[in-house]
Amino acid sequence: MKIFFNRIVRKEPYGGGSHFVTAMVDYLLKKNHKVVFHLNDSDIDVAFLIDPRPGDIGYSINHILNYKQQVNPRIKILHRVNECDKRKDSDFMDDLLVQTSKYTDKTIFISEWLKKYFIDKEFKNAASSKVIYNGCNLNHFHPKENKRKNRKIKLVTHHWSDNWLKGFDLYRFIDQNIVGEAYEFTYIGRYCKDYQPENTNLISPLWGSNLGEEIRKHDIYVTASRFEPCGMHHVEGAASGLPVIYYKDCGGINELCLNHGEEFKSFDGFKDKLELVSSNLDLYKEKIRYQNLDINMCCEKFYNEILELVK
C-alpha cells in the first residue's frame, strides 16, 4: 500500500498528534508499505488525515478532495479526530470537523468522550465510528524503582501547549500552596506566559527518552487539563510508573487513568487526593496496566482499520 499523511514526522518536542504520526509512519514502514507526504503520486491508496487544516506541509482536506476528484477517485480517506473547540475555547474547529466528516470514508476518535461530544453535532457516522486510544513508546517511557528515603514527594506535569486550559490554575495553586516541606513540583514544557511561578522547577520542552528519564525522577503525575480529546501527557506519565491525579472536566483523560489515578473537583479536593495517593504510592503504581499505554497496540489497531478500508 501507499499511504499519504498530511502531517510530517517530528522527532523533537511537539504536540501529541505529531508523535502519533511518527510512530504510525515507523509502523507502516516496518510492514513494508510506502509512506508519502505529498500528493504527487497517482496511486495513493489511503489518505491518513490527521487534521483538516493545511498545517506544516500545506495539505488540507480540500487538497485531498481535489486529488480524489482529479487524479485518483479510488483513494480512501481515513480521519483520526483528535480536536474540538472546547479544548482551547476556539469557535471554528467543530464546524470544520463536522464538514470534513461528510467526505471521509472512515473516522476514528481518540476517546469515547470525544466521540460522544460529536454525536450531538451532526458529525456523519459518529455513533458508529470506533475509538482508538493514544499510546506512547514504552522504550522511552517505562517505570523504574524510585526509593524516596524520606525525601519530599515529587510532583510533575508536562505540556507542549501553553494554553491556560492545560491546567495552569492548578499549577499556580501548587506553586503557591503545595510546594514546601513535603512536596516539590516540576513543570516540563512551555509555561503559560500569564503567570510566573516562584516555587516550581521549570524545565524546557523535552522529547522521547530524555522526557521519560525526567518524568521517572518524580512520584506523582498531576494534570488539570480541561476537555482533552485524549491527550498524551498523562499516558507518558503513567507509562513512566507514576499514578495520575486529574481534574474532573478532563475530557477523555480519565478513560486511561481510572485504574491508576484519582479525580479531583476543586483545589481542596486536589489536596485530599494528593494526600491519598501520596500515602498509597505503591498500591497505585501496581495498578498501572502498561500494555494499554503502548503505542504499538495503538498503531496495530489503526493498521487493521486501514486494511479493512482498502480490502
MIMI-762709 format. One record per residue (C-alpha): residue number from 1; residue in one letter; x negated, y, z negated. Coordinates in Angstrom, 3 decimals, decimal comma, padded with zeros to 6 digits, always signed. Last residue first. Layout:
N
ATOM:i:aa:xx:yy:zz
ATOM:NUM:a:X:Y:Z .
...
This chain:
311
ATOM:i:aa:xx:yy:zz
ATOM:311:k:+009,906:-004,587:-001,106 .
ATOM:310:v:+008,817:-000,949:-001,338 .
ATOM:309:l:+010,701:+000,197:-004,451 .
ATOM:308:e:+010,327:-003,070:-006,338 .
ATOM:307:l:+006,567:-002,924:-005,921 .
ATOM:306:i:+006,516:+000,677:-007,114 .
ATOM:305:e:+008,600:-000,240:-010,179 .
ATOM:304:n:+006,197:-003,075:-010,973 .
ATOM:303:y:+003,311:-000,615:-010,764 .
ATOM:302:f:+005,084:+001,739:-013,167 .
ATOM:301:k:+005,386:-001,094:-015,693 .
ATOM:300:e:+001,750:-002,053:-015,225 .
ATOM:299:c:+000,691:+001,559:-015,707 .
ATOM:298:c:+002,429:+001,804:-019,088 .
ATOM:297:m:+001,008:-001,541:-020,241 .
ATOM:296:n:-002,447:-000,387:-019,218 .
ATOM:295:i:-001,943:+002,912:-021,036 .
ATOM:294:d:-001,711:+001,012:-024,347 .
ATOM:293:l:+000,408:+002,530:-027,123 .
ATOM:292:n:+002,823:-000,400:-027,479 .
ATOM:291:q:-000,132:-002,787:-027,838 .
ATOM:290:y:-001,354:-000,735:-030,791 .
ATOM:289:r:+001,573:-001,555:-033,010 .
ATOM:288:i:+000,859:+000,652:-036,032 .
ATOM:287:k:+002,431:-000,862:-039,163 .
ATOM:286:e:-000,862:-001,646:-040,910 .
ATOM:285:k:-001,760:+002,045:-040,815 .
ATOM:284:y:+001,416:+002,915:-042,701 .
ATOM:283:l:+000,640:+000,491:-045,538 .
ATOM:282:d:-002,996:+001,574:-045,714 .
ATOM:281:l:-002,040:+005,221:-046,119 .
ATOM:280:n:+000,525:+004,732:-048,868 .
ATOM:279:s:-000,062:+007,633:-051,274 .
ATOM:278:s:-000,959:+010,036:-048,482 .
ATOM:277:v:+002,172:+008,983:-046,582 .
ATOM:276:l:+004,449:+009,847:-049,495 .
ATOM:275:e:+002,630:+013,060:-050,420 .
ATOM:274:l:+002,770:+014,256:-046,819 .
ATOM:273:k:+006,428:+013,287:-046,655 .
ATOM:272:d:+007,231:+015,478:-049,662 .
ATOM:271:k:+005,153:+018,395:-048,372 .
ATOM:270:f:+006,820:+018,119:-044,970 .
ATOM:269:g:+010,243:+018,203:-046,595 .
ATOM:268:d:+009,308:+021,423:-048,341 .
ATOM:267:f:+008,294:+022,812:-044,931 .
ATOM:266:s:+011,562:+021,620:-043,473 .
ATOM:265:k:+013,062:+018,658:-041,598 .
ATOM:264:f:+010,385:+015,975:-041,947 .
ATOM:263:e:+010,073:+012,625:-040,189 .
ATOM:262:e:+007,727:+009,850:-041,315 .
ATOM:261:g:+005,407:+007,597:-039,343 .
ATOM:260:h:+004,276:+004,082:-038,456 .
ATOM:259:n:+007,374:+002,301:-037,174 .
ATOM:258:l:+009,397:+005,330:-036,149 .
ATOM:257:c:+006,493:+006,905:-034,280 .
ATOM:256:l:+006,978:+005,819:-030,653 .
ATOM:255:e:+010,613:+006,898:-030,354 .
ATOM:254:n:+009,915:+009,774:-032,753 .
ATOM:253:i:+008,108:+011,774:-030,080 .
ATOM:252:g:+011,050:+011,856:-027,673 .
ATOM:251:g:+012,437:+015,234:-028,695 .
ATOM:250:c:+010,642:+016,477:-031,811 .
ATOM:249:d:+013,643:+018,064:-033,487 .
ATOM:248:k:+012,991:+016,111:-036,723 .
ATOM:247:y:+009,339:+017,173:-037,023 .
ATOM:246:y:+006,556:+014,565:-037,179 .
ATOM:245:i:+004,242:+012,918:-039,710 .
ATOM:244:v:+002,105:+010,313:-037,957 .
ATOM:243:p:+000,042:+007,424:-039,377 .
ATOM:242:l:-003,540:+007,433:-038,072 .
ATOM:241:g:-005,386:+004,481:-036,522 .
ATOM:240:s:-006,819:+006,091:-033,394 .
ATOM:239:a:-003,873:+004,667:-031,422 .
ATOM:238:a:-001,641:+006,681:-033,765 .
ATOM:237:g:-003,347:+009,961:-032,886 .
ATOM:236:e:-003,542:+009,185:-029,166 .
ATOM:235:v:+000,185:+008,474:-029,069 .
ATOM:234:h:+000,921:+011,562:-031,196 .
ATOM:233:h:-000,941:+013,755:-028,693 .
ATOM:232:m:+000,575:+012,260:-025,565 .
ATOM:231:g:+004,048:+013,755:-025,430 .
ATOM:230:c:+007,468:+012,223:-024,916 .
ATOM:229:p:+009,897:+014,779:-023,494 .
ATOM:228:e:+008,742:+016,989:-026,377 .
ATOM:227:f:+011,648:+018,951:-027,844 .
ATOM:226:r:+009,636:+020,640:-030,582 .
ATOM:225:s:+006,046:+019,959:-031,638 .
ATOM:224:a:+005,693:+019,836:-035,413 .
ATOM:223:t:+002,889:+017,305:-035,321 .
ATOM:222:v:+000,723:+015,751:-038,002 .
ATOM:221:y:-001,842:+012,920:-037,813 .
ATOM:220:i:-003,079:+011,540:-041,115 .
ATOM:219:d:-006,496:+010,230:-042,194 .
ATOM:218:h:-009,196:+012,011:-040,194 .
ATOM:217:k:-012,611:+011,195:-038,709 .
ATOM:216:r:-010,828:+008,980:-036,170 .
ATOM:215:i:-009,462:+012,085:-034,435 .
ATOM:214:e:-012,994:+013,271:-033,621 .
ATOM:213:e:-014,072:+009,960:-032,089 .
ATOM:212:g:-010,889:+009,758:-030,043 .
ATOM:211:l:-011,455:+013,235:-028,654 .
ATOM:210:n:-015,038:+012,440:-027,669 .
ATOM:209:s:-013,896:+009,124:-026,147 .
ATOM:208:g:-011,448:+010,861:-023,817 .
ATOM:207:w:-011,085:+014,629:-023,908 .
ATOM:206:l:-011,819:+017,539:-026,207 .
ATOM:205:p:-010,401:+021,065:-026,457 .
ATOM:204:s:-012,350:+023,382:-028,796 .
ATOM:203:i:-012,343:+022,587:-032,511 .
ATOM:202:l:-010,777:+024,791:-035,175 .
ATOM:201:n:-011,057:+023,775:-038,847 .
ATOM:200:t:-008,145:+025,476:-040,556 .
ATOM:199:n:-008,475:+027,733:-043,613 .
ATOM:198:e:-008,030:+031,233:-042,168 .
ATOM:197:p:-005,856:+030,705:-039,119 .
ATOM:196:q:-005,495:+033,473:-036,503 .
ATOM:195:y:-001,892:+033,703:-035,340 .
ATOM:194:d:-000,247:+034,849:-032,106 .
ATOM:193:k:-003,038:+033,465:-029,899 .
ATOM:192:c:-001,857:+029,889:-030,336 .
ATOM:191:y:-004,804:+027,502:-030,670 .
ATOM:190:r:-006,223:+025,756:-027,605 .
ATOM:189:g:-007,428:+022,317:-028,605 .
ATOM:188:i:-008,261:+020,415:-031,789 .
ATOM:187:y:-006,747:+021,661:-035,057 .
ATOM:186:t:-008,272:+020,317:-038,267 .
ATOM:185:f:-006,692:+020,427:-041,712 .
ATOM:184:e:-008,251:+019,588:-045,075 .
ATOM:183:y:-006,313:+018,420:-048,122 .
ATOM:182:a:-006,557:+017,858:-051,886 .
ATOM:181:e:-008,484:+020,878:-053,221 .
ATOM:180:g:-007,144:+023,286:-050,629 .
ATOM:179:v:-005,314:+023,274:-047,324 .
ATOM:178:i:-001,589:+022,959:-047,949 .
ATOM:177:n:-000,184:+026,480:-048,291 .
ATOM:176:q:-001,704:+028,960:-045,829 .
ATOM:175:d:-003,251:+026,694:-043,200 .
ATOM:174:i:-000,512:+024,091:-043,594 .
ATOM:173:f:+002,132:+026,778:-043,143 .
ATOM:172:r:+000,330:+028,097:-040,041 .
ATOM:171:y:+000,226:+024,587:-038,612 .
ATOM:170:l:+003,919:+024,232:-039,388 .
ATOM:169:d:+004,864:+027,430:-037,547 .
ATOM:168:f:+002,400:+026,440:-034,820 .
ATOM:167:g:+004,474:+023,453:-033,838 .
ATOM:166:k:+003,972:+022,984:-030,104 .
ATOM:165:l:+006,875:+025,397:-029,769 .
ATOM:164:w:+004,405:+028,295:-030,102 .
ATOM:163:n:+002,879:+027,423:-026,718 .
ATOM:162:d:-000,892:+026,856:-026,967 .
ATOM:161:s:-000,836:+023,882:-024,606 .
ATOM:160:w:-003,691:+021,364:-024,733 .
ATOM:159:h:-002,685:+020,135:-028,158 .
ATOM:158:h:-004,359:+018,398:-031,105 .
ATOM:157:t:-003,442:+017,532:-034,688 .
ATOM:156:v:-005,393:+016,604:-037,793 .
ATOM:155:l:-005,047:+016,083:-041,536 .
ATOM:154:k:-007,951:+014,996:-043,734 .
ATOM:153:i:-007,299:+013,731:-047,236 .
ATOM:152:k:-009,927:+015,185:-049,541 .
ATOM:151:r:-012,653:+012,892:-050,848 .
ATOM:150:n:-012,142:+010,203:-053,464 .
ATOM:149:k:-014,226:+007,648:-051,537 .
ATOM:148:r:-012,052:+008,006:-048,417 .
ATOM:147:k:-013,093:+004,867:-046,566 .
ATOM:146:n:-012,427:+005,128:-042,822 .
ATOM:145:e:-012,426:+001,725:-041,190 .
ATOM:144:k:-011,977:+002,239:-037,485 .
ATOM:143:p:-008,988:+002,652:-035,237 .
ATOM:142:h:-008,836:+002,954:-031,453 .
ATOM:141:f:-008,518:+005,769:-028,929 .
ATOM:140:h:-011,196:+005,791:-026,228 .
ATOM:139:n:-011,172:+002,121:-025,266 .
ATOM:138:l:-007,475:+002,130:-026,098 .
ATOM:137:n:-006,840:+004,456:-023,160 .
ATOM:136:c:-003,463:+006,032:-023,830 .
ATOM:135:g:+000,181:+005,197:-023,283 .
ATOM:134:n:+003,323:+007,061:-022,289 .
ATOM:133:y:+006,728:+005,439:-022,447 .
ATOM:132:i:+008,595:+004,019:-019,476 .
ATOM:131:v:+012,346:+004,683:-019,314 .
ATOM:130:k:+014,567:+003,401:-016,525 .
ATOM:129:s:+017,226:+005,172:-014,496 .
ATOM:128:s:+020,856:+004,036:-014,523 .
ATOM:127:a:+022,173:+006,974:-016,546 .
ATOM:126:a:+020,056:+009,499:-014,657 .
ATOM:125:n:+021,375:+008,384:-011,271 .
ATOM:124:k:+021,520:+011,968:-009,961 .
ATOM:123:f:+020,972:+014,565:-012,689 .
ATOM:122:e:+024,360:+016,155:-013,249 .
ATOM:121:k:+023,132:+017,878:-016,421 .
ATOM:120:d:+024,677:+015,663:-019,119 .
ATOM:119:i:+022,553:+012,649:-018,189 .
ATOM:118:f:+019,529:+014,947:-018,249 .
ATOM:117:y:+019,060:+015,134:-022,020 .
ATOM:116:k:+019,942:+011,453:-022,358 .
ATOM:115:k:+016,957:+010,557:-020,139 .
ATOM:114:l:+014,698:+012,963:-022,007 .
ATOM:113:w:+015,615:+011,417:-025,368 .
ATOM:112:e:+015,213:+007,910:-023,974 .
ATOM:111:s:+011,623:+008,779:-023,156 .
ATOM:110:i:+009,231:+009,044:-020,183 .
ATOM:109:f:+011,947:+009,084:-017,531 .
ATOM:108:i:+011,516:+007,098:-014,316 .
ATOM:107:t:+013,426:+008,101:-011,189 .
ATOM:106:k:+013,660:+006,113:-007,966 .
ATOM:105:d:+014,522:+007,018:-004,384 .
ATOM:104:t:+014,193:+010,783:-004,777 .
ATOM:103:y:+016,186:+013,345:-002,802 .
ATOM:102:k:+019,098:+014,340:-005,042 .
ATOM:101:s:+016,879:+014,091:-008,122 .
ATOM:100:t:+014,920:+017,116:-006,906 .
ATOM:99:q:+017,938:+019,370:-007,429 .
ATOM:98:v:+018,251:+018,190:-011,030 .
ATOM:97:l:+014,522:+018,684:-011,593 .
ATOM:96:l:+014,602:+022,223:-010,239 .
ATOM:95:d:+017,689:+023,102:-012,260 .
ATOM:94:d:+016,091:+021,801:-015,455 .
ATOM:93:m:+012,818:+023,623:-014,844 .
ATOM:92:f:+014,161:+027,137:-014,365 .
ATOM:91:d:+015,014:+028,713:-017,729 .
ATOM:90:s:+011,962:+028,283:-019,980 .
ATOM:89:d:+012,002:+027,665:-023,747 .
ATOM:88:k:+008,835:+025,562:-023,515 .
ATOM:87:r:+010,229:+022,070:-024,174 .
ATOM:86:k:+013,855:+023,072:-023,783 .
ATOM:85:d:+013,354:+023,729:-020,094 .
ATOM:84:c:+012,543:+020,117:-019,284 .
ATOM:83:e:+009,528:+018,051:-018,235 .
ATOM:82:n:+008,229:+014,475:-017,983 .
ATOM:81:v:+010,159:+013,013:-015,059 .
ATOM:80:r:+008,169:+010,442:-013,063 .
ATOM:79:h:+009,606:+010,621:-009,547 .
ATOM:78:l:+009,149:+007,836:-006,991 .
ATOM:77:i:+009,756:+008,863:-003,377 .
ATOM:76:k:+009,785:+006,191:-000,679 .
ATOM:75:i:+008,304:+006,766:+002,777 .
ATOM:74:r:+010,319:+005,263:+005,648 .
ATOM:73:p:+011,027:+008,575:+007,371 .
ATOM:72:n:+007,344:+009,173:+008,153 .
ATOM:71:v:+006,326:+012,277:+010,061 .
ATOM:70:q:+008,993:+014,978:+010,460 .
ATOM:69:q:+011,690:+014,168:+007,929 .
ATOM:68:k:+009,569:+012,367:+005,337 .
ATOM:67:y:+006,749:+014,882:+005,636 .
ATOM:66:n:+009,224:+017,745:+005,261 .
ATOM:65:l:+010,651:+016,046:+002,172 .
ATOM:64:i:+007,165:+015,653:+000,704 .
ATOM:63:h:+006,365:+019,299:+001,316 .
ATOM:62:n:+009,653:+020,318:-000,270 .
ATOM:61:i:+008,953:+018,183:-003,359 .
ATOM:60:s:+005,857:+020,329:-003,892 .
ATOM:59:y:+002,302:+019,849:-002,642 .
ATOM:58:g:-000,181:+022,663:-003,345 .
ATOM:57:i:-003,159:+020,839:-004,813 .
ATOM:56:d:-003,035:+022,378:-008,312 .
ATOM:55:g:+000,721:+022,634:-008,723 .
ATOM:54:p:+003,285:+022,755:-005,931 .
ATOM:53:r:+006,311:+022,238:-008,206 .
ATOM:52:p:+008,321:+019,001:-008,086 .
ATOM:51:d:+006,083:+017,451:-010,782 .
ATOM:50:i:+004,517:+013,989:-010,901 .
ATOM:49:l:+005,953:+012,790:-007,602 .
ATOM:48:f:+004,444:+009,491:-006,517 .
ATOM:47:a:+005,014:+009,482:-002,765 .
ATOM:46:v:+005,114:+005,870:-001,637 .
ATOM:45:d:+004,286:+004,056:+001,608 .
ATOM:44:i:+002,016:+006,566:+003,345 .
ATOM:43:d:+001,537:+005,596:+006,991 .
ATOM:42:s:+001,321:+008,918:+008,836 .
ATOM:41:d:-001,752:+010,176:+006,990 .
ATOM:40:n:-002,394:+013,851:+006,285 .
ATOM:39:l:-000,061:+014,278:+003,330 .
ATOM:38:h:-002,883:+014,914:+000,873 .
ATOM:37:f:-003,815:+013,348:-002,456 .
ATOM:36:v:-004,387:+009,774:-001,296 .
ATOM:35:v:-004,537:+006,417:-003,075 .
ATOM:34:k:-005,241:+003,135:-001,282 .
ATOM:33:h:-004,337:-000,138:-002,952 .
ATOM:32:n:-006,901:-002,717:-004,026 .
ATOM:31:k:-005,251:-003,528:-007,379 .
ATOM:30:k:-008,229:-001,870:-009,076 .
ATOM:29:l:-007,414:+001,225:-007,025 .
ATOM:28:l:-003,857:+001,151:-008,328 .
ATOM:27:y:-004,978:+001,047:-011,970 .
ATOM:26:d:-007,514:+003,838:-011,506 .
ATOM:25:v:-004,816:+006,010:-009,907 .
ATOM:24:m:-002,432:+005,279:-012,780 .
ATOM:23:a:-005,022:+006,168:-015,422 .
ATOM:22:t:-005,991:+009,487:-013,847 .
ATOM:21:v:-002,361:+010,351:-013,100 .
ATOM:20:f:-001,432:+009,655:-016,726 .
ATOM:19:h:-004,253:+011,918:-017,882 .
ATOM:18:s:-002,854:+014,715:-015,724 .
ATOM:17:g:+000,606:+014,306:-017,220 .
ATOM:16:g:-000,874:+014,525:-020,717 .
ATOM:15:g:-002,252:+018,014:-020,199 .
ATOM:14:y:-005,950:+018,807:-019,793 .
ATOM:13:p:-009,367:+018,219:-021,350 .
ATOM:12:e:-011,533:+016,590:-018,682 .
ATOM:11:k:-011,410:+013,621:-016,331 .
ATOM:10:r:-008,853:+015,195:-014,016 .
ATOM:9:v:-007,309:+013,121:-011,225 .
ATOM:8:i:-005,120:+015,145:-008,892 .
ATOM:7:r:-001,410:+015,898:-008,759 .
ATOM:6:n:+000,926:+015,381:-005,788 .
ATOM:5:f:+000,100:+011,687:-005,693 .
ATOM:4:f:+000,285:+009,681:-002,446 .
ATOM:3:i:+000,317:+005,881:-002,432 .
ATOM:2:k:-000,911:+003,635:+000,390 .
ATOM:1:m:+000,000:+000,000:+000,000 .
